[in-house]
Amino acid sequence: MSERRFTIDHSADAAYFPIAPMISPGEPAENVVIERTHGSIILDFDVDGQLLGVEVIGAATLLTPQTIEDAEVLAQ
């Protein structure tokens, strides 16, 4: 099984976990937002209803410190 990389942007307090091997710009056709007390979780789906990725807004609160540590940090 190949290792999937996910990213974190500390300045935006957001993380992105791609599910699909490649996601083209503008490809997500539907976003489902799950509101949490300290942020949001956004599920990105393609036109066929397949899950492309998961975005976490409020990552510092909603993710464990180990998860954040393992993320690829986007340039600040």
PDB file of N, CA, C and O in Angstrom:
ATOM      1  N   MET A   1       0.845  -1.181   0.000  1.00  0.00           N
ATOM      2  CA  MET A   1       0.000   0.000   0.000  1.00  0.00           C
ATOM      3  C   MET A   1       0.888   1.241   0.000  1.00  0.00           C
ATOM      4  O   MET A   1       1.826   1.332   0.792  1.00  0.00           O
ATOM      5  N   SER A   2       0.599   2.198  -0.883  1.00  0.00           N
ATOM      6  CA  SER A   2       1.409   3.404  -0.949  1.00  0.00           C
ATOM      7  C   SER A   2       0.995   4.385   0.150  1.00  0.00           C
ATOM      8  O   SER A   2      -0.157   4.425   0.582  1.00  0.00           O
ATOM      9  N   GLU A   3       1.975   5.166   0.577  1.00  0.00           N
ATOM     10  CA  GLU A   3       1.726   6.148   1.622  1.00  0.00           C
ATOM     11  C   GLU A   3       1.057   7.368   1.005  1.00  0.00           C
ATOM     12  O   GLU A   3       1.538   7.914   0.012  1.00  0.00           O
ATOM     13  N   ARG A   4      -0.047   7.788   1.596  1.00  0.00           N
ATOM     14  CA  ARG A   4      -0.741   8.996   1.139  1.00  0.00           C
ATOM     15  C   ARG A   4      -0.241  10.166   1.957  1.00  0.00           C
ATOM     16  O   ARG A   4      -0.117  10.069   3.177  1.00  0.00           O
ATOM     17  N   ARG A   5       0.044  11.269   1.294  1.00  0.00           N
ATOM     18  CA  ARG A   5       0.506  12.464   1.995  1.00  0.00           C
ATOM     19  C   ARG A   5      -0.672  13.402   2.183  1.00  0.00           C
ATOM     20  O   ARG A   5      -1.547  13.498   1.323  1.00  0.00           O
ATOM     21  N   PHE A   6      -0.685  14.074   3.282  1.00  0.00           N
ATOM     22  CA  PHE A   6      -1.689  15.090   3.517  1.00  0.00           C
ATOM     23  C   PHE A   6      -0.976  16.349   3.957  1.00  0.00           C
ATOM     24  O   PHE A   6       0.168  16.305   4.410  1.00  0.00           O
ATOM     25  N   THR A   7      -1.657  17.469   3.820  1.00  0.00           N
ATOM     26  CA  THR A   7      -1.022  18.756   4.046  1.00  0.00           C
ATOM     27  C   THR A   7      -1.691  19.520   5.183  1.00  0.00           C
ATOM     28  O   THR A   7      -2.847  19.281   5.533  1.00  0.00           O
ATOM     29  N   ILE A   8      -0.919  20.449   5.744  1.00  0.00           N
ATOM     30  CA  ILE A   8      -1.455  21.361   6.742  1.00  0.00           C
ATOM     31  C   ILE A   8      -0.950  22.757   6.421  1.00  0.00           C
ATOM     32  O   ILE A   8       0.202  22.949   6.033  1.00  0.00           O
ATOM     33  N   ASP A   9      -1.831  23.718   6.591  1.00  0.00           N
ATOM     34  CA  ASP A   9      -1.497  25.127   6.419  1.00  0.00           C
ATOM     35  C   ASP A   9      -1.757  25.770   7.779  1.00  0.00           C
ATOM     36  O   ASP A   9      -2.901  26.046   8.139  1.00  0.00           O
ATOM     37  N   HIS A  10      -0.685  26.004   8.525  1.00  0.00           N
ATOM     38  CA  HIS A  10      -0.835  26.531   9.884  1.00  0.00           C
ATOM     39  C   HIS A  10      -1.463  27.921   9.897  1.00  0.00           C
ATOM     40  O   HIS A  10      -2.226  28.244  10.807  1.00  0.00           O
ATOM     41  N   SER A  11      -1.149  28.751   8.896  1.00  0.00           N
ATOM     42  CA  SER A  11      -1.703  30.106   8.883  1.00  0.00           C
ATOM     43  C   SER A  11      -3.214  30.096   8.667  1.00  0.00           C
ATOM     44  O   SER A  11      -3.909  30.988   9.153  1.00  0.00           O
ATOM     45  N   ALA A  12      -3.729  29.110   7.952  1.00  0.00           N
ATOM     46  CA  ALA A  12      -5.173  28.975   7.739  1.00  0.00           C
ATOM     47  C   ALA A  12      -5.809  28.020   8.742  1.00  0.00           C
ATOM     48  O   ALA A  12      -7.032  27.886   8.782  1.00  0.00           O
ATOM     49  N   ASP A  13      -4.978  27.350   9.561  1.00  0.00           N
ATOM     50  CA  ASP A  13      -5.447  26.330  10.512  1.00  0.00           C
ATOM     51  C   ASP A  13      -6.298  25.285   9.796  1.00  0.00           C
ATOM     52  O   ASP A  13      -7.378  24.913  10.255  1.00  0.00           O
ATOM     53  N   ALA A  14      -5.774  24.816   8.645  1.00  0.00           N
ATOM     54  CA  ALA A  14      -6.507  23.866   7.812  1.00  0.00           C
ATOM     55  C   ALA A  14      -5.599  22.721   7.370  1.00  0.00           C
ATOM     56  O   ALA A  14      -4.403  22.904   7.145  1.00  0.00           O
ATOM     57  N   ALA A  15      -6.192  21.550   7.252  1.00  0.00           N
ATOM     58  CA  ALA A  15      -5.484  20.371   6.755  1.00  0.00           C
ATOM     59  C   ALA A  15      -6.305  19.765   5.625  1.00  0.00           C
ATOM     60  O   ALA A  15      -7.529  19.896   5.594  1.00  0.00           O
ATOM     61  N   TYR A  16      -5.617  19.099   4.693  1.00  0.00           N
ATOM     62  CA  TYR A  16      -6.318  18.438   3.589  1.00  0.00           C
ATOM     63  C   TYR A  16      -5.798  17.019   3.438  1.00  0.00           C
ATOM     64  O   TYR A  16      -4.594  16.778   3.347  1.00  0.00           O
ATOM     65  N   PHE A  17      -6.743  16.089   3.415  1.00  0.00           N
ATOM     66  CA  PHE A  17      -6.452  14.663   3.271  1.00  0.00           C
ATOM     67  C   PHE A  17      -7.024  14.201   1.935  1.00  0.00           C
ATOM     68  O   PHE A  17      -8.227  13.954   1.849  1.00  0.00           O
ATOM     69  N   PRO A  18      -6.201  14.075   0.885  1.00  0.00           N
ATOM     70  CA  PRO A  18      -6.725  13.588  -0.393  1.00  0.00           C
ATOM     71  C   PRO A  18      -7.026  12.096  -0.302  1.00  0.00           C
ATOM     72  O   PRO A  18      -6.258  11.326   0.275  1.00  0.00           O
ATOM     73  N   ILE A  19      -8.141  11.711  -0.874  1.00  0.00           N
ATOM     74  CA  ILE A  19      -8.525  10.298  -0.939  1.00  0.00           C
ATOM     75  C   ILE A  19      -8.205   9.768  -2.341  1.00  0.00           C
ATOM     76  O   ILE A  19      -7.634   8.687  -2.490  1.00  0.00           O
ATOM     77  N   ALA A  20      -8.578  10.536  -3.355  1.00  0.00           N
ATOM     78  CA  ALA A  20      -8.299  10.162  -4.744  1.00  0.00           C
ATOM     79  C   ALA A  20      -6.811  10.361  -5.026  1.00  0.00           C
ATOM     80  O   ALA A  20      -6.191  11.255  -4.449  1.00  0.00           O
ATOM     81  N   PRO A  21      -6.229   9.540  -5.907  1.00  0.00           N
ATOM     82  CA  PRO A  21      -4.811   9.680  -6.215  1.00  0.00           C
ATOM     83  C   PRO A  21      -4.469  11.042  -6.831  1.00  0.00           C
ATOM     84  O   PRO A  21      -3.383  11.572  -6.593  1.00  0.00           O
ATOM     85  N   MET A  22      -5.387  11.608  -7.618  1.00  0.00           N
ATOM     86  CA  MET A  22      -5.178  12.930  -8.210  1.00  0.00           C
ATOM     87  C   MET A  22      -6.496  13.684  -8.187  1.00  0.00           C
ATOM     88  O   MET A  22      -7.550  13.121  -8.482  1.00  0.00           O
ATOM     89  N   ILE A  23      -6.429  14.963  -7.834  1.00  0.00           N
ATOM     90  CA  ILE A  23      -7.611  15.815  -7.850  1.00  0.00           C
ATOM     91  C   ILE A  23      -7.275  17.034  -8.696  1.00  0.00           C
ATOM     92  O   ILE A  23      -6.377  17.805  -8.358  1.00  0.00           O
ATOM     93  N   SER A  24      -7.993  17.204  -9.785  1.00  0.00           N
ATOM     94  CA  SER A  24      -7.753  18.339 -10.669  1.00  0.00           C
ATOM     95  C   SER A  24      -8.409  19.586 -10.095  1.00  0.00           C
ATOM     96  O   SER A  24      -9.432  19.490  -9.418  1.00  0.00           O
ATOM     97  N   PRO A  25      -7.833  20.753 -10.358  1.00  0.00           N
ATOM     98  CA  PRO A  25      -8.470  21.984  -9.909  1.00  0.00           C
ATOM     99  C   PRO A  25      -9.900  22.070 -10.442  1.00  0.00           C
ATOM    100  O   PRO A  25     -10.138  21.839 -11.628  1.00  0.00           O
ATOM    101  N   GLY A  26     -10.829  22.394  -9.587  1.00  0.00           N
ATOM    102  CA  GLY A  26     -12.232  22.503  -9.970  1.00  0.00           C
ATOM    103  C   GLY A  26     -12.960  21.177 -10.054  1.00  0.00           C
ATOM    104  O   GLY A  26     -14.150  21.149 -10.368  1.00  0.00           O
ATOM    105  N   GLU A  27     -12.270  20.073  -9.780  1.00  0.00           N
ATOM    106  CA  GLU A  27     -12.900  18.757  -9.899  1.00  0.00           C
ATOM    107  C   GLU A  27     -13.981  18.495  -8.849  1.00  0.00           C
ATOM    108  O   GLU A  27     -15.015  17.919  -9.186  1.00  0.00           O
ATOM    109  N   PRO A  28     -13.782  18.894  -7.593  1.00  0.00           N
ATOM    110  CA  PRO A  28     -14.872  18.638  -6.644  1.00  0.00           C
ATOM    111  C   PRO A  28     -16.160  19.314  -7.112  1.00  0.00           C
ATOM    112  O   PRO A  28     -16.197  20.525  -7.334  1.00  0.00           O
ATOM    113  N   ALA A  29     -17.211  18.512  -7.258  1.00  0.00           N
ATOM    114  CA  ALA A  29     -18.496  19.017  -7.738  1.00  0.00           C
ATOM    115  C   ALA A  29     -19.457  19.285  -6.591  1.00  0.00           C
ATOM    116  O   ALA A  29     -20.432  20.019  -6.749  1.00  0.00           O
ATOM    117  N   GLU A  30     -19.182  18.689  -5.438  1.00  0.00           N
ATOM    118  CA  GLU A  30     -20.067  18.844  -4.287  1.00  0.00           C
ATOM    119  C   GLU A  30     -19.224  18.856  -3.016  1.00  0.00           C
ATOM    120  O   GLU A  30     -18.264  18.099  -2.876  1.00  0.00           O
ATOM    121  N   ASN A  31     -19.605  19.723  -2.108  1.00  0.00           N
ATOM    122  CA  ASN A  31     -18.955  19.794  -0.796  1.00  0.00           C
ATOM    123  C   ASN A  31     -20.012  19.573   0.258  1.00  0.00           C
ATOM    124  O   ASN A  31     -21.062  20.216   0.237  1.00  0.00           O
ATOM    125  N   VAL A  32     -19.744  18.673   1.174  1.00  0.00           N
ATOM    126  CA  VAL A  32     -20.628  18.450   2.316  1.00  0.00           C
ATOM    127  C   VAL A  32     -19.891  18.957   3.541  1.00  0.00           C
ATOM    128  O   VAL A  32     -18.798  18.488   3.859  1.00  0.00           O
ATOM    129  N   VAL A  33     -20.496  19.920   4.229  1.00  0.00           N
ATOM    130  CA  VAL A  33     -19.859  20.561   5.375  1.00  0.00           C
ATOM    131  C   VAL A  33     -20.454  20.007   6.659  1.00  0.00           C
ATOM    132  O   VAL A  33     -21.671  19.979   6.840  1.00  0.00           O
ATOM    133  N   ILE A  34     -19.571  19.567   7.544  1.00  0.00           N
ATOM    134  CA  ILE A  34     -19.968  19.088   8.866  1.00  0.00           C
ATOM    135  C   ILE A  34     -19.440  20.114   9.866  1.00  0.00           C
ATOM    136  O   ILE A  34     -18.231  20.236  10.061  1.00  0.00           O
ATOM    137  N   GLU A  35     -20.341  20.837  10.487  1.00  0.00           N
ATOM    138  CA  GLU A  35     -19.948  21.861  11.454  1.00  0.00           C
ATOM    139  C   GLU A  35     -19.632  21.211  12.796  1.00  0.00           C
ATOM    140  O   GLU A  35     -20.387  20.372  13.288  1.00  0.00           O
ATOM    141  N   ARG A  36     -18.514  21.607  13.375  1.00  0.00           N
ATOM    142  CA  ARG A  36     -18.109  21.155  14.703  1.00  0.00           C
ATOM    143  C   ARG A  36     -17.985  22.385  15.585  1.00  0.00           C
ATOM    144  O   ARG A  36     -17.982  23.506  15.076  1.00  0.00           O
ATOM    145  N   THR A  37     -17.884  22.203  16.878  1.00  0.00           N
ATOM    146  CA  THR A  37     -17.792  23.329  17.797  1.00  0.00           C
ATOM    147  C   THR A  37     -16.594  24.217  17.491  1.00  0.00           C
ATOM    148  O   THR A  37     -16.705  25.441  17.572  1.00  0.00           O
ATOM    149  N   HIS A  38     -15.471  23.641  17.147  1.00  0.00           N
ATOM    150  CA  HIS A  38     -14.240  24.408  16.945  1.00  0.00           C
ATOM    151  C   HIS A  38     -13.722  24.350  15.513  1.00  0.00           C
ATOM    152  O   HIS A  38     -12.520  24.478  15.285  1.00  0.00           O
ATOM    153  N   GLY A  39     -14.613  24.160  14.551  1.00  0.00           N
ATOM    154  CA  GLY A  39     -14.182  24.118  13.166  1.00  0.00           C
ATOM    155  C   GLY A  39     -15.181  23.399  12.290  1.00  0.00           C
ATOM    156  O   GLY A  39     -16.342  23.223  12.658  1.00  0.00           O
ATOM    157  N   SER A  40     -14.712  22.985  11.125  1.00  0.00           N
ATOM    158  CA  SER A  40     -15.566  22.295  10.155  1.00  0.00           C
ATOM    159  C   SER A  40     -14.779  21.187   9.473  1.00  0.00           C
ATOM    160  O   SER A  40     -13.553  21.236   9.369  1.00  0.00           O
ATOM    161  N   ILE A  41     -15.514  20.196   9.016  1.00  0.00           N
ATOM    162  CA  ILE A  41     -14.953  19.125   8.197  1.00  0.00           C
ATOM    163  C   ILE A  41     -15.710  19.174   6.881  1.00  0.00           C
ATOM    164  O   ILE A  41     -16.940  19.126   6.860  1.00  0.00           O
ATOM    165  N   ILE A  42     -14.968  19.269   5.783  1.00  0.00           N
ATOM    166  CA  ILE A  42     -15.592  19.405   4.468  1.00  0.00           C
ATOM    167  C   ILE A  42     -15.222  18.190   3.626  1.00  0.00           C
ATOM    168  O   ILE A  42     -14.044  17.902   3.416  1.00  0.00           O
ATOM    169  N   LEU A  43     -16.234  17.487   3.150  1.00  0.00           N
ATOM    170  CA  LEU A  43     -16.036  16.320   2.293  1.00  0.00           C
ATOM    171  C   LEU A  43     -16.194  16.764   0.843  1.00  0.00           C
ATOM    172  O   LEU A  43     -17.218  17.346   0.485  1.00  0.00           O
ATOM    173  N   ASP A  44     -15.196  16.498   0.007  1.00  0.00           N
ATOM    174  CA  ASP A  44     -15.229  16.847  -1.413  1.00  0.00           C
ATOM    175  C   ASP A  44     -15.599  15.614  -2.234  1.00  0.00           C
ATOM    176  O   ASP A  44     -14.957  14.569  -2.125  1.00  0.00           O
ATOM    177  N   PHE A  45     -16.645  15.746  -3.058  1.00  0.00           N
ATOM    178  CA  PHE A  45     -17.106  14.655  -3.913  1.00  0.00           C
ATOM    179  C   PHE A  45     -17.019  15.054  -5.379  1.00  0.00           C
ATOM    180  O   PHE A  45     -17.154  16.230  -5.715  1.00  0.00           O
ATOM    181  N   ASP A  46     -16.790  14.065  -6.264  1.00  0.00           N
ATOM    182  CA  ASP A  46     -16.786  14.335  -7.698  1.00  0.00           C
ATOM    183  C   ASP A  46     -18.210  14.229  -8.246  1.00  0.00           C
ATOM    184  O   ASP A  46     -19.155  13.997  -7.492  1.00  0.00           O
ATOM    185  N   VAL A  47     -18.358  14.400  -9.559  1.00  0.00           N
ATOM    186  CA  VAL A  47     -19.685  14.386 -10.173  1.00  0.00           C
ATOM    187  C   VAL A  47     -20.383  13.035 -10.055  1.00  0.00           C
ATOM    188  O   VAL A  47     -21.606  12.960 -10.174  1.00  0.00           O
ATOM    189  N   ASP A  48     -19.618  11.966  -9.821  1.00  0.00           N
ATOM    190  CA  ASP A  48     -20.196  10.628  -9.666  1.00  0.00           C
ATOM    191  C   ASP A  48     -20.502  10.289  -8.214  1.00  0.00           C
ATOM    192  O   ASP A  48     -20.946   9.182  -7.911  1.00  0.00           O
ATOM    193  N   GLY A  49     -20.261  11.260  -7.299  1.00  0.00           N
ATOM    194  CA  GLY A  49     -20.539  11.029  -5.888  1.00  0.00           C
ATOM    195  C   GLY A  49     -19.428  10.298  -5.160  1.00  0.00           C
ATOM    196  O   GLY A  49     -19.630   9.824  -4.042  1.00  0.00           O
ATOM    197  N   GLN A  50     -18.252  10.197  -5.777  1.00  0.00           N
ATOM    198  CA  GLN A  50     -17.134   9.525  -5.124  1.00  0.00           C
ATOM    199  C   GLN A  50     -16.324  10.527  -4.319  1.00  0.00           C
ATOM    200  O   GLN A  50     -16.098  11.655  -4.758  1.00  0.00           O
ATOM    201  N   LEU A  51     -15.888  10.105  -3.135  1.00  0.00           N
ATOM    202  CA  LEU A  51     -15.142  10.972  -2.234  1.00  0.00           C
ATOM    203  C   LEU A  51     -13.744  11.228  -2.776  1.00  0.00           C
ATOM    204  O   LEU A  51     -12.998  10.293  -3.066  1.00  0.00           O
ATOM    205  N   LEU A  52     -13.392  12.518  -2.910  1.00  0.00           N
ATOM    206  CA  LEU A  52     -12.076  12.917  -3.400  1.00  0.00           C
ATOM    207  C   LEU A  52     -11.122  13.258  -2.270  1.00  0.00           C
ATOM    208  O   LEU A  52      -9.940  12.920  -2.328  1.00  0.00           O
ATOM    209  N   GLY A  53     -11.632  13.928  -1.237  1.00  0.00           N
ATOM    210  CA  GLY A  53     -10.761  14.364  -0.157  1.00  0.00           C
ATOM    211  C   GLY A  53     -11.550  14.951   0.996  1.00  0.00           C
ATOM    212  O   GLY A  53     -12.758  15.170   0.909  1.00  0.00           O
ATOM    213  N   VAL A  54     -10.822  15.200   2.090  1.00  0.00           N
ATOM    214  CA  VAL A  54     -11.416  15.731   3.309  1.00  0.00           C
ATOM    215  C   VAL A  54     -10.583  16.919   3.767  1.00  0.00           C
ATOM    216  O   VAL A  54      -9.370  16.809   3.944  1.00  0.00           O
ATOM    217  N   GLU A  55     -11.245  18.055   3.957  1.00  0.00           N
ATOM    218  CA  GLU A  55     -10.583  19.249   4.472  1.00  0.00           C
ATOM    219  C   GLU A  55     -11.028  19.474   5.910  1.00  0.00           C
ATOM    220  O   GLU A  55     -12.207  19.334   6.237  1.00  0.00           O
ATOM    221  N   VAL A  56     -10.077  19.821   6.758  1.00  0.00           N
ATOM    222  CA  VAL A  56     -10.368  20.084   8.167  1.00  0.00           C
ATOM    223  C   VAL A  56     -10.010  21.539   8.452  1.00  0.00           C
ATOM    224  O   VAL A  56      -8.844  21.927   8.375  1.00  0.00           O
ATOM    225  N   ILE A  57     -11.017  22.336   8.778  1.00  0.00           N
ATOM    226  CA  ILE A  57     -10.821  23.726   9.177  1.00  0.00           C
ATOM    227  C   ILE A  57     -10.882  23.749  10.702  1.00  0.00           C
ATOM    228  O   ILE A  57     -11.840  23.255  11.298  1.00  0.00           O
ATOM    229  N   GLY A  58      -9.870  24.318  11.323  1.00  0.00           N
ATOM    230  CA  GLY A  58      -9.747  24.236  12.779  1.00  0.00           C
ATOM    231  C   GLY A  58      -8.896  23.033  13.147  1.00  0.00           C
ATOM    232  O   GLY A  58      -9.126  22.367  14.156  1.00  0.00           O
ATOM    233  N   ALA A  59      -7.905  22.772  12.299  1.00  0.00           N
ATOM    234  CA  ALA A  59      -7.072  21.576  12.443  1.00  0.00           C
ATOM    235  C   ALA A  59      -6.376  21.498  13.793  1.00  0.00           C
ATOM    236  O   ALA A  59      -6.239  20.409  14.350  1.00  0.00           O
ATOM    237  N   ALA A  60      -5.936  22.628  14.329  1.00  0.00           N
ATOM    238  CA  ALA A  60      -5.214  22.618  15.611  1.00  0.00           C
ATOM    239  C   ALA A  60      -6.067  22.052  16.732  1.00  0.00           C
ATOM    240  O   ALA A  60      -5.541  21.492  17.694  1.00  0.00           O
ATOM    241  N   THR A  61      -7.376  22.195  16.613  1.00  0.00           N
ATOM    242  CA  THR A  61      -8.287  21.691  17.646  1.00  0.00           C
ATOM    243  C   THR A  61      -8.863  20.326  17.294  1.00  0.00           C
ATOM    244  O   THR A  61      -9.037  19.478  18.168  1.00  0.00           O
ATOM    245  N   LEU A  62      -9.159  20.115  16.018  1.00  0.00           N
ATOM    246  CA  LEU A  62      -9.858  18.895  15.612  1.00  0.00           C
ATOM    247  C   LEU A  62      -8.952  17.700  15.339  1.00  0.00           C
ATOM    248  O   LEU A  62      -9.429  16.567  15.299  1.00  0.00           O
ATOM    249  N   LEU A  63      -7.652  17.931  15.150  1.00  0.00           N
ATOM    250  CA  LEU A  63      -6.720  16.832  14.889  1.00  0.00           C
ATOM    251  C   LEU A  63      -5.801  16.618  16.083  1.00  0.00           C
ATOM    252  O   LEU A  63      -5.540  17.541  16.854  1.00  0.00           O
ATOM    253  N   THR A  64      -5.318  15.399  16.225  1.00  0.00           N
ATOM    254  CA  THR A  64      -4.389  15.107  17.304  1.00  0.00           C
ATOM    255  C   THR A  64      -3.035  15.743  17.006  1.00  0.00           C
ATOM    256  O   THR A  64      -2.705  15.951  15.838  1.00  0.00           O
ATOM    257  N   PRO A  65      -2.247  16.055  18.029  1.00  0.00           N
ATOM    258  CA  PRO A  65      -0.911  16.618  17.791  1.00  0.00           C
ATOM    259  C   PRO A  65      -0.047  15.715  16.902  1.00  0.00           C
ATOM    260  O   PRO A  65       0.719  16.219  16.080  1.00  0.00           O
ATOM    261  N   GLN A  66      -0.157  14.402  17.052  1.00  0.00           N
ATOM    262  CA  GLN A  66       0.634  13.471  16.226  1.00  0.00           C
ATOM    263  C   GLN A  66       0.232  13.573  14.763  1.00  0.00           C
ATOM    264  O   GLN A  66       1.091  13.530  13.882  1.00  0.00           O
ATOM    265  N   THR A  67      -1.052  13.705  14.494  1.00  0.00           N
ATOM    266  CA  THR A  67      -1.515  13.850  13.123  1.00  0.00           C
ATOM    267  C   THR A  67      -0.943  15.118  12.510  1.00  0.00           C
ATOM    268  O   THR A  67      -0.455  15.096  11.380  1.00  0.00           O
ATOM    269  N   ILE A  68      -0.998  16.219  13.242  1.00  0.00           N
ATOM    270  CA  ILE A  68      -0.461  17.490  12.757  1.00  0.00           C
ATOM    271  C   ILE A  68       1.041  17.382  12.520  1.00  0.00           C
ATOM    272  O   ILE A  68       1.551  17.905  11.530  1.00  0.00           O
ATOM    273  N   GLU A  69       1.739  16.719  13.405  1.00  0.00           N
ATOM    274  CA  GLU A  69       3.190  16.553  13.275  1.00  0.00           C
ATOM    275  C   GLU A  69       3.562  15.760  12.025  1.00  0.00           C
ATOM    276  O   GLU A  69       4.593  16.027  11.408  1.00  0.00           O
ATOM    277  N   ASP A  70       2.734  14.790  11.648  1.00  0.00           N
ATOM    278  CA  ASP A  70       3.004  13.928  10.494  1.00  0.00           C
ATOM    279  C   ASP A  70       2.646  14.571   9.145  1.00  0.00           C
ATOM    280  O   ASP A  70       2.975  14.022   8.093  1.00  0.00           O
ATOM    281  N   ALA A  71       1.978  15.724   9.170  1.00  0.00           N
ATOM    282  CA  ALA A  71       1.536  16.369   7.940  1.00  0.00           C
ATOM    283  C   ALA A  71       2.671  17.042   7.199  1.00  0.00           C
ATOM    284  O   ALA A  71       3.672  17.440   7.795  1.00  0.00           O
ATOM    285  N   GLU A  72       2.506  17.162   5.908  1.00  0.00           N
ATOM    286  CA  GLU A  72       3.408  17.954   5.080  1.00  0.00           C
ATOM    287  C   GLU A  72       2.974  19.407   5.238  1.00  0.00           C
ATOM    288  O   GLU A  72       1.835  19.758   4.929  1.00  0.00           O
ATOM    289  N   VAL A  73       3.884  20.247   5.717  1.00  0.00           N
ATOM    290  CA  VAL A  73       3.554  21.643   5.982  1.00  0.00           C
ATOM    291  C   VAL A  73       3.653  22.443   4.683  1.00  0.00           C
ATOM    292  O   VAL A  73       4.665  22.397   3.983  1.00  0.00           O
ATOM    293  N   LEU A  74       2.581  23.177   4.377  1.00  0.00           N
ATOM    294  CA  LEU A  74       2.615  24.064   3.224  1.00  0.00           C
ATOM    295  C   LEU A  74       3.418  25.305   3.556  1.00  0.00           C
ATOM    296  O   LEU A  74       3.450  25.738   4.708  1.00  0.00           O
ATOM    297  N   ALA A  75       4.061  25.876   2.560  1.00  0.00           N
ATOM    298  CA  ALA A  75       4.888  27.090   2.779  1.00  0.00           C
ATOM    299  C   ALA A  75       4.063  28.175   3.450  1.00  0.00           C
ATOM    300  O   ALA A  75       2.890  28.387   3.139  1.00  0.00           O
ATOM    301  N   GLN A  76       4.712  28.845   4.370  1.00  0.00           N
ATOM    302  CA  GLN A  76       3.986  29.882   5.115  1.00  0.00           C
ATOM    303  C   GLN A  76       4.272  31.245   4.608  1.00  0.00           C
ATOM    304  O   GLN A  76       3.737  32.223   5.131  1.00  0.00           O
TER     305      GLN A  76
END
